[in-house]
């Protein structure tokens, strides 16, 4: 096939593969680090949770593969595959996978 052309200026393609069942309990990879946003993929395996933490900037958290539960101030919000939430800066939150299947969440750090 023909070689893929470079993307036009201003376009930053980002892709995320489904997580494999094998790997570290928590795997973090930076997909993009741009002037306006940093996008991080976090894969959780075997029921591993992200302990309560905060971010100094607004964040969008989306379940890219699998399902998770987001907990803020004791209130739980389901994050089904494709669902997303926006958190204000410095909002303490935890992310817990639903079941033992791996889940990958995308976190957009808005700069």
C-alpha positions, -999 to +999 in steps of 0.1 A: +000+000+000+009+036-002+029+052+026+007+073+050+012+110+046+023+130+075-007+146+093-014+183+085+000+209+108-021+213+139-034+177+139-021+153+165-034+118+159-037+097+191-046+060+193-051+036+221-051-002+217-072-024+239-053-036+270-039-071+271-046-092+302-009-095+308+012-068+322+018-047+353-011-041+377-008-003+368+006+008+335+009+045+326+018+059+292+018+094+279+000+095+245+004+133+239+021+162+257+010+194+239+008+230+250-029+229+258-033+193+270-015+162+282-032+129+275-022+099+296-035+063+293-037+044+326-043+006+324-054-011+356-053-049+358-066-075+383-088-051+401-060-027+409-073+007+419-059+042+417-057+054+452-072+088+460-052+116+444-057+151+429-045+170+398-035+207+400-054+213+367-089+204+354-089+168+341-113+148+318-113+111+327-127+087+301-131+049+301-115+040+268-116+002+273-135-016+300-155+000+329-145+017+361-160+035+390-150+070+399-154+081+435-154+117+446-163+128+482-177+094+489-201+095+459-195+069+432-200+075+395-200+047+370-176+051+340-189+027+314-168+023+282-168+056+264-182+076+293-163+105+307-163+130+335-147+164+340-131+172+374-122+207+387-086+212+398-075+197+432-106+174+434-097+142+453-108+111+434-102+074+431-106+051+401-116+014+406-120-011+378-153-030+376-144-067+381-110-082+373-109-074+335-083-048+325-096-012+321-078+017+304-088+052+312-077+083+293-068+113+314-067+147+297-048+172+318-060+206+306-031+231+308 
